């Protein structure tokens, strides 16, 4: 357990040296073209990224917890980004239907399946295992401020703290 906490802290601290979020483009489940980070329109973003069907439970846990703790704030948007490049073309329609079935109506505009660039994104998030969800916290200028992956019980506290910090800074600037 101590090793997991240490690894989670390393992931969060590495993001202290902010890096710009690369452009990511895809169609939301509602069929709208989405380009990140532009789509956030000056909001803080959380990207919950998955590279296999096996991470769907972890991804849902992350989204549910963040939504619960931040109560649909106007200045925070959560994007769900399932990478489907590795899914054979013949099965992509099936995969999309499965994703759509499990998505809430609120999530249709912010769920953006992606079919290319998977290797570069795996490198960006520090890919370890396909069953893990990968989290990026992105500030209003498009800079990655925190990363995490895996078990929410291990890594959530640091992500929550970074989100509170970013959202508090923004609310203080707005007043």
Secondary structure, 3 states (H helix, E strand, C coil): CHHHHHHHHHHHHHCCCCEECCCEEEEECCCCEEEECHHHCCCEEEEEEECCHHHHHHHHHHHHHHHHHHCCCCCEEEEEEEECCCCCHHHHHHHHHHHHHHCCHHHCCCEEEECCCHHHHHHHHCCCCCCCCEEEEECCCCEEEEEEECCHHHHHHHHHHHHHHHHHHHHHHHC
